[in-house]
């Protein structure tokens, strides 16, 4: 039986989230599945991915073929890299300790990259909120000034009388 690791759609229109499942290749997209491995929510930024790493690695090593999107998700979480390193250990190119060290280093870099993105997104969001509040405060001040100008009665300025000095003929 050919097994696939693929996405099973859930949620409502426009707000889809997905279960990552192992299913027979002949089963319908949202139909029967063998095992649920995790979930994927693309509506958050960055996308939320929860998978059972060990189960997924076991399925990938036993021959389950991920779809293109699932392959990208599993690569993002490190399952495909771990499988690659395990292949190197089986062939004798690496020792298990070297493979574990490489995977730990890769995981640390990935976590730093993700945390950097989340902090940059949160700072950008807070900066945008501050500028929007400043613009709103300026607009409210301008509006208040316009109302005050409209409601104050016009001040009648006294008309200055021009005094003309009579010129006397010079003697």
C-alpha positions as CSV (number, residue, x, y, z in Angstrom):
1,X,0.0,0.0,0.0
2,X,1.4,3.4,-1.0
3,X,1.2,5.9,1.8
4,X,1.4,9.6,1.5
5,X,2.0,12.3,4.1
6,X,-0.4,15.1,3.1
7,X,-2.6,17.9,4.3
8,X,-6.2,17.4,5.3
9,X,-8.2,20.6,5.1
10,X,-10.4,21.9,8.0
11,X,-11.8,25.2,9.0
12,X,-14.1,27.6,7.3
13,X,-14.0,29.4,4.0
14,X,-11.0,31.8,3.9
15,X,-9.7,30.6,7.3
16,X,-8.5,27.1,6.5
17,X,-6.1,25.1,8.7
18,X,-4.8,21.7,8.0
19,X,-4.1,18.4,9.7
20,X,-0.9,16.7,8.6
21,X,-1.9,13.0,8.2
22,X,-0.6,9.8,6.8
23,X,-3.1,8.3,4.4
24,X,-3.4,5.7,1.6
25,X,-2.6,7.4,-1.7
26,X,-6.0,6.3,-3.0
27,X,-8.1,7.8,-0.2
28,X,-9.8,11.2,-0.7
29,X,-8.2,14.3,0.5
30,X,-10.4,14.8,3.5
31,X,-11.3,11.2,3.9
32,X,-9.8,8.2,5.7
33,X,-6.3,8.4,7.1
34,X,-4.0,6.1,8.9
35,X,-2.5,8.4,11.5
36,X,-2.6,12.1,12.3
37,X,0.9,13.6,12.7
38,X,0.2,17.2,13.5
39,X,-1.4,20.4,12.3
40,X,-0.5,23.4,10.2
41,X,-2.2,26.9,10.5
42,X,-1.1,29.3,7.7
43,X,-3.4,32.1,9.1
44,X,-0.8,33.2,11.7
45,X,2.4,35.0,11.0
46,X,4.7,33.1,11.0
47,X,2.6,30.0,10.3
48,X,2.0,27.7,13.2
49,X,3.2,24.1,12.7
50,X,2.8,21.4,15.3
51,X,4.0,17.9,14.5
52,X,5.0,14.8,16.4
53,X,8.6,14.8,15.3
54,X,9.4,11.1,16.1
55,X,6.3,9.7,14.5
56,X,6.8,11.8,11.4
57,X,10.5,10.8,11.1
58,X,9.5,7.1,11.6
59,X,6.9,7.4,8.7
60,X,9.3,9.2,6.4
61,X,12.1,6.6,7.0
62,X,9.7,3.7,6.4
63,X,8.8,5.0,3.0
64,X,5.8,7.4,3.3
65,X,6.0,10.0,0.5
66,X,5.2,13.5,1.5
67,X,3.4,15.8,-1.0
68,X,5.2,18.9,-2.1
69,X,3.7,21.2,0.5
70,X,4.2,18.6,3.2
71,X,7.8,18.2,2.1
72,X,8.3,21.9,2.5
73,X,6.7,21.9,6.0
74,X,8.7,18.9,7.1
75,X,11.9,20.5,5.8
76,X,11.0,23.6,7.8
77,X,10.7,21.6,11.0
78,X,13.8,19.6,10.3
79,X,12.4,16.1,9.7
80,X,13.9,15.8,6.2
81,X,17.3,17.0,7.4
82,X,17.2,14.5,10.2
83,X,16.4,11.8,7.7
84,X,19.3,13.0,5.5
85,X,21.7,12.8,8.5
86,X,20.4,9.3,9.4
87,X,21.2,8.2,5.9
88,X,24.7,9.5,6.3
89,X,25.1,7.5,9.5
90,X,23.9,4.3,7.9
91,X,26.4,4.8,5.0
92,X,29.2,5.4,7.5
93,X,29.9,9.0,6.4
94,X,29.1,10.3,9.9
95,X,28.9,9.0,13.4
96,X,25.7,9.4,15.4
97,X,27.3,12.0,17.6
98,X,28.4,14.1,14.6
99,X,24.9,13.9,13.1
100,X,23.3,14.9,16.4
101,X,25.7,17.8,16.8
102,X,24.9,19.0,13.2
103,X,21.1,18.7,13.8
104,X,21.4,20.6,17.2
105,X,23.3,23.4,15.5
106,X,20.8,23.6,12.6
107,X,17.9,23.6,15.1
108,X,19.5,26.5,17.1
109,X,20.0,28.5,13.9
110,X,16.4,27.9,12.9
111,X,15.0,28.9,16.3
112,X,17.1,32.1,16.2
113,X,15.8,32.9,12.7
114,X,12.2,32.4,13.8
115,X,12.5,34.4,17.0
116,X,14.2,37.2,15.0
117,X,11.3,37.3,12.6
118,X,8.7,37.4,15.4
119,X,10.5,40.2,17.2
120,X,10.8,42.2,14.0
121,X,7.2,41.7,13.2
122,X,6.1,42.8,16.7
123,X,8.4,45.9,16.7
124,X,7.1,46.8,13.2
125,X,3.5,46.4,14.5
126,X,4.1,48.5,17.6
127,X,5.9,51.2,15.5
128,X,3.0,51.3,13.1
129,X,0.6,51.6,16.0
130,X,2.6,54.5,17.5
131,X,2.7,56.4,14.2
132,X,-1.1,55.8,13.7
133,X,-1.8,57.2,17.2
134,X,0.4,60.2,16.6
135,X,-1.3,60.9,13.3
136,X,-4.7,60.5,15.0
137,X,-3.7,62.9,17.8
138,X,-2.6,65.5,15.3
139,X,-5.8,65.2,13.3
140,X,-7.9,65.5,16.5
141,X,-5.9,68.6,17.5
142,X,-6.5,70.1,14.0
143,X,-10.2,69.3,14.3
144,X,-10.4,70.9,17.7
145,X,-8.6,74.0,16.5
146,X,-11.0,74.3,13.5
147,X,-14.0,74.0,15.9
148,X,-12.7,76.6,18.2
149,X,-12.0,78.9,15.3
150,X,-15.5,78.4,14.0
151,X,-17.3,79.0,17.3
152,X,-15.5,82.1,18.4
153,X,-17.2,85.3,17.2
154,X,-15.2,87.5,14.9
155,X,-13.5,90.4,16.7
156,X,-14.4,93.8,15.3
157,X,-11.2,95.6,14.7
158,X,-11.4,99.4,15.3
159,X,-10.9,101.3,12.1
160,X,-7.8,103.4,12.5
161,X,-8.4,107.0,11.5
162,X,-5.8,108.4,9.2
163,X,-4.5,111.6,10.4
164,X,-3.3,113.9,7.8
165,X,-1.2,116.7,8.9
166,X,-1.8,119.9,7.2
167,X,1.3,121.1,5.6
168,X,2.0,124.7,6.2
169,X,4.0,126.5,3.7
170,X,7.5,126.9,4.8
171,X,8.6,130.3,5.4
